[in-house]
Amino acid sequence: MIRLILASNSPRRRELLQNSGFEFDVRPSGIEETRLPGESPEDFTRRLARDKALDVARQSSPGNLVLGADTVVAINGEILEKPADADDAARMLRTLSGRAHRVITGVCLVRAPENVLACTHETTSVTFRSLTEDEIDSYVASGEPFDKAGGYAIQGLASRFVNRIEGCYFNVVGLPIPLVYEMVKTITVKE
């Protein structure tokens, strides 16, 4: 399989790629992650994934294949990114408690220096059971929510909050591996 450059410093994305047999290097992007007014969660994640991949590709040797990704949690029109602090994490968990939400990851592959080969997104529906204030406080105190979109890690302590998932589990962790594999396979076949 072709070697990738991952335009992300996410330990979860690194672990998912490694566990699924991808060969890759890590070169995080310096792109600012700011949502544009009126931008849908899908458009936001695709744009950020594209911008991150292009940022790294422009600094890479020509021909390198760069993977950009960005994940958000969306519920009732609100985007929940990474919590700013403990109060924000608790607010997010209260918002998710007893309800379904969408986890959206934009994924983009760029051939350095600027050839966008594929840019798409994956959506997974996740339903939380109702959480008590003690459960929320305990989870926030664990420190797990702080570098995760939506303020939780489905593969960690928050696994006990999830009643139902529809779609790609790996997407919720941070990278839809089956989608990435198909994108890379399609590009490899074309070349």
C-alpha positions in Angstrom: 0.0 0.0 0.0 1.1 3.6 -0.7 2.7 5.6 2.1 0.6 8.5 3.4 1.4 11.8 5.2 -1.1 12.4 8.0 -1.8 16.1 8.3 -2.9 15.6 12.0 -1.3 15.2 15.4 -4.3 13.2 16.7 -3.2 10.1 18.6 -6.5 8.4 17.7 -6.0 8.9 14.0 -2.4 7.6 14.2 -3.6 4.5 16.1 -6.4 3.8 13.7 -4.1 4.1 10.7 -1.5 2.0 12.3 -3.9 -0.7 13.4 -5.4 -1.0 10.0 -2.0 -1.5 8.3 -1.4 1.9 6.7 2.2 3.2 6.4 2.4 6.9 7.2 4.3 9.8 8.5 2.8 12.5 10.7 3.1 16.2 9.8 0.4 18.3 11.6 -1.1 21.2 9.8 -1.1 24.7 11.2 -4.5 25.6 9.8 -6.9 27.6 12.0 -10.1 25.7 12.6 -12.7 28.4 12.4 -16.2 27.8 11.1 -17.5 30.2 8.5 -20.9 31.9 9.1 -23.7 29.6 7.9 -21.4 26.7 7.1 -22.9 23.3 7.5 -21.1 20.7 9.7 -20.4 18.7 6.6 -19.0 21.6 4.6 -17.0 22.7 7.6 -15.3 19.3 8.1 -14.6 18.9 4.4 -13.2 22.4 4.1 -10.9 21.9 7.1 -9.8 18.4 5.9 -9.0 19.9 2.5 -7.2 23.0 4.0 -5.1 20.8 6.3 -4.1 18.4 3.5 -3.2 21.3 1.2 -1.2 23.1 3.9 1.0 20.0 4.5 1.1 19.0 0.8 2.5 22.4 -0.2 5.4 21.8 2.2 6.0 18.2 1.0 7.9 16.7 -1.8 5.9 16.5 -5.1 4.0 13.3 -5.5 3.5 12.6 -1.8 0.0 11.6 -0.8 -1.4 13.7 2.1 -4.4 12.8 4.2 -6.3 15.6 6.0 -9.2 15.0 8.4 -11.4 16.9 10.7 -14.2 15.6 13.1 -17.1 17.4 14.7 -20.1 16.5 16.7 -23.4 18.1 15.6 -26.7 18.2 17.4 -29.7 20.4 16.6 -27.7 22.7 14.4 -24.9 23.2 17.0 -21.4 22.0 16.3 -19.6 20.7 19.4 -15.9 20.8 18.8 -13.2 20.3 21.5 -14.3 21.7 24.9 -12.6 24.9 26.0 -12.7 23.9 29.7 -14.4 21.7 32.3 -17.6 23.8 32.3 -17.8 23.5 28.5 -17.2 19.8 28.6 -20.1 19.4 31.2 -22.3 21.5 29.0 -21.6 19.4 26.0 -22.4 16.2 27.9 -25.7 17.6 29.2 -26.5 18.5 25.6 -25.8 14.9 24.4 -27.5 13.2 27.4 -30.5 11.1 26.3 -30.3 12.2 22.7 -28.9 11.2 19.3 -26.2 13.3 17.6 -24.1 13.1 14.5 -20.4 12.6 14.3 -19.1 14.0 11.0 -15.5 13.5 9.7 -14.3 15.3 6.6 -11.5 13.4 4.8 -9.3 14.7 2.0 -6.5 13.2 0.0 -4.1 15.5 -1.8 -1.2 14.7 -4.1 1.6 17.2 -3.3 1.9 19.9 -4.0 -1.8 20.9 -4.8 -3.7 18.1 -6.6 -6.9 17.4 -4.6 -7.7 13.8 -5.5 -10.7 13.1 -3.2 -12.6 15.1 -0.6 -15.7 13.8 1.2 -17.1 13.1 4.6 -18.6 10.3 6.8 -21.5 10.6 9.2 -22.3 8.3 12.1 -25.3 8.6 14.4 -24.6 8.1 18.1 -27.3 7.9 20.9 -26.4 8.6 24.5 -28.4 7.2 27.4 -29.5 9.8 30.0 -26.6 10.9 32.2 -26.8 12.0 35.8 -24.9 15.1 37.0 -22.6 12.8 39.0 -21.8 10.8 35.9 -21.0 14.0 34.0 -18.9 15.5 36.8 -17.0 12.2 37.2 -16.3 11.9 33.5 -15.2 15.6 33.2 -12.9 15.0 36.3 -11.3 12.0 34.5 -9.8 14.5 31.9 -10.8 12.4 29.0 -13.2 14.9 27.3 -10.7 17.7 26.7 -9.1 17.0 23.4 -12.1 15.3 21.7 -14.8 16.7 19.5 -18.1 16.7 21.5 -16.2 16.2 24.7 -16.2 12.4 24.8 -14.2 9.4 23.6 -16.4 6.5 22.5 -13.4 4.1 22.8 -12.8 5.2 26.4 -14.8 5.8 29.6 -17.6 7.3 27.6 -18.3 3.9 26.0 -20.7 3.3 28.9 -22.8 6.3 27.8 -23.6 5.0 24.3 -26.9 3.2 23.8 -26.8 3.0 20.0 -24.5 3.7 17.0 -25.5 3.7 13.4 -22.7 3.9 10.9 -18.9 3.7 11.1 -17.6 3.2 14.6 -14.1 4.3 13.6 -15.5 7.6 12.3 -16.6 8.3 15.9 -13.1 7.6 17.2 -11.7 10.1 14.6 -11.2 8.6 11.2 -13.5 6.5 9.0 -10.9 3.8 8.1 -13.1 1.9 5.6 -13.7 5.2 3.7 -10.0 6.1 3.8 -9.0 2.7 2.6 -11.5 2.9 -0.4 -10.2 6.4 -1.3 -6.6 5.3 -1.3 -7.4 2.0 -3.1 -9.3 4.0 -5.9 -6.4 6.4 -6.3 -3.8 3.6 -6.4 -5.8 1.7 -9.1 -6.1 4.9 -11.2 -2.4 5.5 -11.1 
